[in-house]
C-alpha cells in the first residue's frame, strides 16, 4: 500500500498487493510503492539543518491555529520553509511552526513571507522558528487567514448562544476540527475516545448522507453528485488538512465520482488511494499519531470487522429473509435490533483493539472503558455534529443549537463522571519494536481476512 513502509524495511504492504489475482491490481500496488519510495528517499536523503541555528528562509503558511502554549503567543503559524539558508548551507522543504502574538499588527496569513530568525529542531524532521523579521512576498496567496477568520466567527457564534463552557468548546471542536480545550482533550482521553473528536470517516459519511438528502431535493437527477462533491470539498478547505480529514474527504470524493459514473467504489480501494495520496504528498506524516490511529482503525474495520462479525454470528445468528417474514412485527424488529447490536459490538472491539498498540506506544496507557463507549458514542456524537451544522441555518439555527447543547451537555457529563475513575486506565509502556510487530500482525491478519472473503465471494458467484 505504500513504499514508505518498505523504505523502512516493512514488506507487508506489498504482500497485500500480491494477494490480488489481476495484473492491474498488482501493477497498481507496485506503482504506488515506487512513487512513495522515491519521494521518501528524496525526502530523507536531503541534508537537514543543525538542531539550532540562525538564518533566512521562504515560509509558506498552510494553517493558523489558536494555541494555549503561551498566553502571549496564542497563534501558531504552521507551514513549510521552502528554502532556508543557515551557516552558508541551503536546505529545502522543512515543516515548520512559528508562534505569533495575536495582535492587530501581526503578519496576516494570506501570503508567503521571507523570514529571518532562529530555527530549532523538533521530532521527526519538524522545526520551530523564532522570527525576528517578516517580509511579505508579493503575488502569493494562502487560504490560512480566511480559514482562521471563518472559524473564529463560528466560535463566536457558539459562545453567544451556548452558555456551558465545555459544551461550547465541544461544538467548536466538531465544527472547526481543532481541539483547543485541554479539559476536553483529557476528558476524551480518559475514556478512550480521543479519535472521536477528529472528523472521522464515520462522521463524514453521516454528513455525506445528510447532504445527499438535501441534494436529492435541490438537485434531482445527475446533478446531485457534483453538488455533493463541491460541498464536501468546500468543507475540506474550511477544516484544513489532517490525516482523518484527508482520508474522509478522499473517500467521500471517490464515492461522489462513483455515483456520477454509476459505479459502486470499494472501501478498501478508497482507503488505499487515500494512503497513497497522503504519503506521496507528505511521506513524514507516517510518523503522526493521528495518521497512525486513523488509518489503522479504518483498515481493521474494512478487513477484520466482517470476520469478527461472522464469529459473533455463532452467538446471535443472522435470520434468513423467509424466516423474518414469518415473524410478527415486534419480533421482527427485535431480531433486526439484535443484529445491529451484534455488529456494533464487533465494530467497537475491532476499532479499539486495533489501535491499542499505537496508544500504548505513544501514551503509555490505554482506557479499557473506551471499548464500551465506542459501542454507542460515535453515533451519539454524529448526532451532535449534524446538529452543529444545522445550527447555522437562518431562523431555526439558534433553537436547534439550544436543543443540541442540552443533548451534548448530558453526554459530556456522563464522560466526566466516568473519567474521574482512574482505575479504568491500563498503564503499560509498549516499545516501538513491539508495536511494529503487533501492527504488522494486525495488517497481515486483515489482508488474510480480506483474501478469504474475496475467495468466498468468487465461489458464491461461481455457484
Secondary structure, 3 states (H helix, E strand, C coil): CCHHHHHCCCCHHHHHHHCCCCHHHHHHHHHHHHHHHHHHHHHHHCCCCCCEEEEEEEEEEEEEEEEEEECCEEEEEEEEEEEEEECCEEEEEEEEEEEECCCCCCCCCCCCEEEEEEEEECHHHCEEEEEEEEEECCCCCCCHHHHHHHHHHHHHHHHHHCCCHHHHHHHHHHHHCCCCCHHHHHHHHHCCCHHHHCCCHHHHHHHHHHHHHHHHHHCCCCHHHHHHHHHHHHHHHHHCCCHHHHHHHHHHHHHHHHHHCCCCCCHHHHHHHHHHHHHHHCHHHHHCHHHHHHHHHHHHHHHHHHHHHHHHCCCCCCCCHHHHHHCCHHHHHHHHHHHHHHHHHHHHHHHHHHHHHHHHHHHCEEECCHHHHCCCHHHHHHHHHHHHHHCCCCCCHHHHHHHHHHHHHHHHHHHHHHHCCHHHEEECCCCHHHHHHHHHHHHHHHHHHHHHHHHHHHHHHHC
